[in-house]
Amino acid sequence: MRNATLHLLCNPYKGEPFKLQGNQLVGVISGQKFPIREGIPQIFGEQANIGRSKSSKWIYDFTAFAYDAILKVGDFTRINAEGILRQEYIQKLVVPKNAKVLETAAGTAENLLHLPSEIDYYALDISYQMLKRAQRKAKNADREIECIQADGAYVPFRDETFDVVFQMGGLQFYTDPFKGISEMARVAKPGATIHVIDEVRGAQRTLSPHPAHQKYSGTAERAVEGIKRLVPHSMRSVQSFIFPKTNFYVLTFKKPSLGIPYKIEK
């Protein structure tokens, strides 16, 4: 972990900064401790070790060794279309020079290779084994990366830290997808656009466990429209659509700039 990263982090369960003690982060008020393992802070508590989050962590740790190969087979056979998304969406994201970029549910950080080289990139994922592979991938490509093991519903960064925040896949596996999207908005700087990409069928799986939103999960098309309900009400320019030639949807919204009062858009 880079020294500069310490000043960007915060305890997501206590809202406090950290101090560094040997190979662990310690909350300056609570004293809560989180280990740093081979350069990767492991910042998750019991709240992130239940339900879908717990099962996802186990599955992705177990399959990390084959994850990239599985994606390549999927692209080759057109079972999925992540290659299209990376070429036609991720690669075309507006990313300012020297921007701080956060990818939640980053996996092995394949998207890093499709982003500009002059950025400060942070990969957050619940799977340690995925992040270890992300470290190796970045090193082989001569790219800088900072990896953080954490639950996307408890993002351990200070408010308004990142110029670009995005996620590709994984929202459907969140125990609390509402909090996950709210956390992405929280750590984005004012004026930033947040991008969430996931499988079209995943929109149904995301909404169906929640009684207030089950009626929007009946069809894939309605779920893609209904997924906008997860976005905090204070956000602006909320859009969702199925990306052409793929089985993925895209959800985007913008965090209001400073000094612009919130108003309901009709």
N, C-alpha and C positions, 0 to 999 in steps of 0.2 A: 504494500500500500504506500502511495506517495504521501509525503508529509503534508502537502497542500490539501489533500483530500480530507484530512482530519477536521479542518475548519468548515467543510461543507456538510459533514455528517451531523446527525442528531439522533438521540434515542427515540425511536418511533412510538415507544410505549409510555415514555415519561415526558417527552417534549423538552429534553435537556441536552446540552452539548456533552461531548465526550472529552476525556483526557486519555492519553496513551500511557499505559503501564506495561512495559515489556511487550509481550505478544498478545495483548488484549486491550479492548476499549472499555473504559469505565465511565459510567454516568457521573457527572460532577456533583450531583445532589443525591441521587438514590444509591450510588455505588454499584448499580447493576452492571454486571460484567459480560462481555461478549468476546470470544476468542478471535484471533487473526491466524488463519491457517494457510501457510504457504502464500502469504501476501493477500489473502482473501478474507476480509472481515465477515464473520458469520453472525448477522444481527437478526435473530429471530427468537421469540419467546414462545410460551405455551399457546398464545393466541394464534400463532402461525403454524401450529402443529396439530391441527384438528381438521376433520372433515375432508373436503376435496384438496385442501392445501397439503395435508399430510400424505394422502395417497399419491398426489402428483409428484411430490418430492421423492417418494420411494420409486415410482415408475421411471422418472427421468434419470435418477441416479443409476438405476439398473440398466437402462437402455442407452446411456450416453455414449458408450463405445461404438454403437452402430448408428447413431442418430443421423449423422451427415450422409452416410451411405444410403440409409432409408429414404432421405429426402431426394437424393440424386436418382434413385430408382423411380420414385414417385414422379419426378419431373420428366424422366425419360419415357415412362409409360403413360404420362398424362393423367395419372390417378389424382395427383394434385397439381397445383399451378403456382407454387411458390417462386419458381424461377421467373415466371412472367411478372409476378408482383415485384420482385426485386429489380428487374430490368425496367419496368414501366411505372413503378410507383416509388419505391424506396430510393432508387438512383436519381429520381427527379425531385425529391424533397428539396425545398428551399432551405439550405443550411449555410448560414453566414460563415465567413472565414474565422477560425479560432473559436467557434461556437462551442459551448458546453452542451453535449448531447447525452440524454439518458434514454436507454432502451430497457424497458421492463419486460420480464419474461424473455430475456435475450437468448437463452439457450446457449449454443456454441458460438454465438456472435457472427453468424454468417453474413448478417446485414452490414457489419462493419466494413466488409470488403467492397460494398457498393456505395459507401459514403465518401465524401471528400477526405483527403489525407490530412488536411490542416484543421482538425477538430480535436476537442477534448472529449473522448468517448467513454461513457460509463455503462457497464453491462450489469444489470441486476437480474438475478434468477434465484429460484428457491432450491435449485439443484447444484450442489457443490461439484459433482462430477462434470456437469455441463460446463460450468465456469472454468474448470481446469482445462478442458478441451478448448475453450475460448481463449484462454491465455496462450496455449501452444499455437493456435491458429494465428493469432495476432502477431506472435513472435516470428513465425515462419513468413508472414507477409510484411514484416518490418513495420507494423502498425502499433501505435500506443493504445493501451486499454487499461481501464481500472475496473476490476470485478468486485461485486458486492453480493454476498449470499443473503437474501432476505425475501420475505413475502411481499408481493406487489400491493397487498392491502395495508402494509405497514412499511412504507418507503422511508429509509433512514437518512433522508436529506433535509436540509433546512428549506423553509419556504422560498419560492421564487429564485431557485438556483439555476435552472436550465433554460437555454435558448430554444431547444428542440426536445420534445418528449414524444416517444412513440412506442407502440407495442405491436408485434406481428405474431398472432396466435396465442392461445393460452387463456384468454379471458373466460372461456366456457368452463374452465377447471377451477376458477376462483370460488372459494367458499362465500366470499362477499364481493361480487363484481362491482356493486355500487361504490364501496369504499375504495376499490382498486382504481376506478376512474377518477374518483375525487382526489386520491393521492397524486395521480398524474397531473391533475389541474393545480394542486397545491404547490408542487415543486417547480412548475413552469413559471417563467417570468411573465409579467404583464405584456400582453400583445402577442404572446406565443400561440401557435396552433398545435393542438394535441391530435395525434393520429392513432387510431385503434383499428387493427385488422384482425379478422378471425374468419373461421369457416362459416358459410351461410347457415348450415344446419346447426352450427355452434351457437348462433343467435337464439335459436329455439331452446337449446339446452341451457343457455345462460338465463333466460327469462322464466322457464317453466317451473323451477323449484320455488319461485317467489309468488305467493298467492295474489298479491296485488297486480301482478303482471302476467299471470298465466294466460289470460285471454288473448295476449298478443303473440303467443307462441304457437298458435294453431297451424300456421303455414310459414314456410321459410321467408316468403316475401313480406308478410305482415311482421314477422319477428325482426327483420332487418329495419323496418320502419320503427318498430317498437323499441329497438335497442337504444334509441335516442333518449328514452326515459331514464336511462342510467346517468345521464350527464347532469351535473349540478345546475340548478336553475339560474345561477348568476353568469353562466357561460353564454357566449354569443355565437352566431353563425353555425348552428348545429346542423350537420348534414349526415345522412347515411345512404349508402347505395351499394349495389352489387357490382364488383369490379368486372369489366368485360373479359370474356374468355376464361374466367376462373370460377371456382366454387367458394370464393371469399367475398366478404363485405368489407367496406371501409366506413368507419365512423370518425368524423372530424368535428372539432369545435375550437373556438378561440377564447383565450382568457382575456377579459377586458383590460385595456390599457389603463395606466394610472390616470386619475383625473376625469375619466369618462363615467358618468353615473349610470347605474344599471337601469335598464327599462325593458319591459316585456315587449318582445318583437312579435307583431301580429302577422 
